[in-house]
Amino acid sequence: MRHPVVMGNWKLNGSKEMVSNLLKGLDAELKGVEGVDVAVAPPAMYLDLAEQLIGKGESKIILGAQNVDVNASGAFTGDISPEMLKDFGASHIIIGHSERREYHNESDEFVAKKFAFLKEHGLTPVLCIGESEAQNEAGETVAVCARQIDAVINTQGVEALEGAIIAYEPIWAIGTGKAATADDAQRIHAAIRAHIAEKSEEMAKKVVIQYGGSVKPENAAAYFAQPDIDGALVGGAALNAESFAAIAKAAAEAKK
Ligand SMILES: O=C(CO)COP(=O)(O)O
């Protein structure tokens, strides 16, 4: 049985005050909640503060980050290494988010390199995949997702997925309020799993696949009721302690 993981991607949002209020609120909301891993990915600037606050709290919130670069140290202005993320207690690292693929021209190959680098340093990659609206309308969804995953499998072997998380995020559903239906998301998740099963049935059964794209407290339970949806990667609704905790609680309830 796969353990559900609900992760909040805060994107480019936050201030010291907001991080402090959100994490304190979340700690209170999540007290006694079990059966779900809850992670947050604040902007890198706030990892230090987040690590301290999470350490003081009672809920076992997992600290994550939104990106990593592909060099360990040296003359790479502006980059952040896996060891730096580890230094602040961040373990679950989002890579390949569609916003980075689009605004920073990150290719499948570059994202796969990040994946390998995280694994090498004992960190958990949260690999985002997903199709654009045009690709969706052209019926290319599964092919796009398969290509994005194959960039990892073909260079590192299917075993590289051990312990990693895949986040299926249809681009047209991100921040639009136009969420995929639970049935459609389930169909794609099952297809992603089937694609991985072509290489390893065991890995396909084990790997956690989150859905992301306009997940809210109102629609979360419907996703988690699906057999192949193991959690969520949440944007907007993760910026509010009550709504993010409600999504985490829905996952814990559905996957009991
Ligand atoms: O991109 C997302 C999480 O990584 C989803 O964002 P929203 O939940 O705001 O649609």
The ligand as an SDF file (V2000), in Angstrom:
LIG
                    3D

 10  9  0  0  0  0  0  0  0  0999 V2000
    1.3350   24.0290   -9.7490 O   0  0  0  0  0  0  0  0  0  0  0  0
    0.7410   23.5620   -8.7860 C   0  0  0  0  0  0  0  0  0  0  0  0
    1.4850   22.9020   -7.7030 C   0  0  0  0  0  0  0  0  0  0  0  0
    2.8070   22.6640   -8.0640 O   0  0  0  0  0  0  0  0  0  0  0  0
   -0.7180   23.6460   -8.6690 C   0  0  0  0  0  0  0  0  0  0  0  0
   -1.0730   24.9670   -8.4240 O   0  0  0  0  0  0  0  0  0  0  0  0
   -2.6080   25.3260   -8.0500 P   0  0  0  0  0  0  0  0  0  0  0  0
   -2.9950   24.3830   -6.9360 O   0  0  0  0  0  0  0  0  0  0  0  0
   -2.5580   26.7540   -7.6220 O   0  0  0  0  0  0  0  0  0  0  0  0
   -3.4080   25.0820   -9.2830 O   0  0  0  0  0  0  0  0  0  0  0  0
  1  2  2  0
  2  3  1  0
  2  5  1  0
  3  4  1  0
  5  6  1  0
  6  7  1  0
  7  8  2  0
  7  9  1  0
  7 10  1  0
M  END
$$$$
